[in-house]
Amino acid sequence: MMLSSNKRDELRFVTTIIGLVLTAVATCYPQTYKGVDHTVKPDSRVFLSQPLTIGWRYNSDRTLNLTPAFDSDRVYLPLAGGIIVSLKAGDGILNWRSEFGGELSASPVADDRSVYVASETGKPESGTRRATGALRALGKEGGVTQWMRTLATPLQGSLTLANGKLFGGGSDGRVYAFDSRTGEARWIFVYNAPFNSEPVVAGSRVYVGSEDGNLVVLDEHTGKLLWRYRTQGKVRGPAATRDDIVYFGSGDNYVYAVNTLTARLLWRSRTGASVQAVVLAGADLLVASLDNYVYKFSLTGKRIWKRQMPGRISAQPLITDLEALFTPLSSSAGVVLELRDGRQVNSLPVGEEITTSASPIAVGGVVLLTTEHGLLAFSQPREAAP
């Protein structure tokens, strides 16, 4: 059927209006982010500066100095004796409990299929040699082992998932990359010092700190050593990367900025003690040191502010666009600082002394803190929740 000129103009007008309306709707209602890191995304319902109360707790005297794994709606808590429990983040109901023996040796990690756990299977007798490490994938629905790999020595620090691969560093100076679906080793890098840190994958490179004071940088696909940068202290916290620059802390009290292409030092800034946490916070850098202070630096190394905390900071903070949650050791509450000026804007009392370096995490609208006697879930009171 032929349309008149006026009809065609009307049709084009209506089509244009519909397109504008759809664009506006897409802008107002963006897709929900489903990442699994320590950063709370802007569309999350977690508001750290708002009133938060304990919604539920999981009681256990077997918690470890390891950060729980989590996915979009569950948390996987590591316990002593080689135990992982899966809990619903919203209400704390137990999904399953998996016991595989030994002791967990690194913070676990999860994706939409599995929970990946590293463990130590025991100490070899004097004069004997046997494998003492294990890595396994547990099904997220029932905790049943999907695959397991025996390792010469245990993995330490934290496991990392990226691009279908599982990364971890060992006490024997090896860094591994495994296929996360099958457990097959993609590559093994052999080094002359132990690793006890969290690998970070960015720009087809793996950044991992070593106990001999080096930041070691490997090719993600082959495990080939690209370069290393030496400091005068152990490098244990995860690095942060942006625009061909890697930022990391060291046990020598400094935070470093190094060009990722040339391995050249751009700047370093001193704190009062070992630097445990270095995280990007918007256009700046947030640094936690064992001197009981949190620092904010510009990405050019200028100190913006410095705030004293009620205890040493050894865990990675939980970051939103506007705030950061810290869990100072020996204190009795998590502390929320405003990123703009470092002012304290909230406190999350845990009812006991904080003794663990497990990092706070967020799952949906729930903030989870590990304590010596279990797991606490903070959320907005029901009458205050939007």
Stockholm file with secondary structure:
# STOCKHOLM 1.0

chainA/1-386         MMLSSNKRDELRFVTTIIGLVLTAVATCYPQTYKGVDHTVKPDSRVFLSQPLTIGWRYNSDRTLNLTPAFDSDRVYLPLAGGIIVSLKAGDGILNWRSEFGGELSASPVADDRSVYVASETGKPESGTRRATGALRALGKEGGVTQWMRTLATPLQGSLTLANGKLFGGGSDGRVYAFDSRTGEARWIFVYNAPFNSEPVVAGSRVYVGSEDGNLVVLDEHTGKLLWRYRTQGKVRGPAATRDDIVYFGSGDNYVYAVNTLTARLLWRSRTGASVQAVVLAGADLLVASLDNYVYKFSLTGKRIWKRQMPGRISAQPLITDLEALFTPLSSSAGVVLELRDGRQVNSLPVGEEITTSASPIAVGGVVLLTTEHGLLAFSQPREAAP
#=GR chainA/1-386 SS CCCCHHHHHHHHHHHHHHHHHHHHHHHHSCCCCCCCSSBCCTTCSCCTTSCCEEEEEEECSCBCSSCCEECSSEEEEEETTTEEEEEETTTCCEEEEEECCSEECEECEECSSEEEEEEECCCCCTTCCCCCEEEEEEETTTCCEEEEEEESSCEEEEEEEETTEEEEEETTSEEEEEETTTCCEEEEEECSSCBCSCCEEETTEEEEEBTTSEEEEEETTTCCEEEEEECSSCCCSCCEEETTEEEEECTTSEEEEEETTTCCEEEEEECSSCEEEEEEETTEEEEEETTSEEEEEETTSCEEEEEECSSCCCSCCEECSSEEEECCTTCSEEEEEETTTCCEEEEEECSSCCCCCCCCEEETTEEEEEETTEEEEEECCTTTCC
#=GC SS_cons         CCCCHHHHHHHHHHHHHHHHHHHHHHHHSCCCCCCCSSBCCTTCSCCTTSCCEEEEEEECSCBCSSCCEECSSEEEEEETTTEEEEEETTTCCEEEEEECCSEECEECEECSSEEEEEEECCCCCTTCCCCCEEEEEEETTTCCEEEEEEESSCEEEEEEEETTEEEEEETTSEEEEEETTTCCEEEEEECSSCBCSCCEEETTEEEEEBTTSEEEEEETTTCCEEEEEECSSCCCSCCEEETTEEEEECTTSEEEEEETTTCCEEEEEECSSCEEEEEEETTEEEEEETTSEEEEEETTSCEEEEEECSSCCCSCCEECSSEEEECCTTCSEEEEEETTTCCEEEEEECSSCCCCCCCCEEETTEEEEEETTEEEEEECCTTTCC
//
